[in-house]
Amino acid sequence: MPERKIVWILICTLISNSAYALIAPFLPLEFKEKGVSLEMIGLMFAIYSVAVILCSPLVGKTVALVGNTNMISLGIATMGLAFVLFGFIP
């Protein structure tokens, strides 16, 4: 049974990372079209990685309190909301 849980965690991770990977090639084109400088585009991508590094310890402690399944669901829901909100950027 634990192997099944691990497989689902890996599938969820794959899907969430794939969602980011799908929009990443198009974001610079979209930002450039809107007049955002190349430095700012690079900074936005760098901030994502820095946020992952800084938030990982906090998320690790929270997982112990909330549980794996709830934390994964919350993370995927948050990521989905962020992608939807990207569509409303003027």
C-alpha angles and dihedrals in degrees: 000000000000089000089059091054091051091051091052091048090051092048091050091049091049092051095047093047090046090055090056091044091052095057098036096081092050100044096075090051091049093046092047089052088054092051100256113153122245090243091056091048090052090047091053092053091045092050090057091057093044091050090053091051094046097043098045096084092047092048090047091057092044092052089061090056101038102031134245099271095048092047093049090048091049092048094050092046091050092048091049091050090050091052091050091049089052086067091061096055106120 
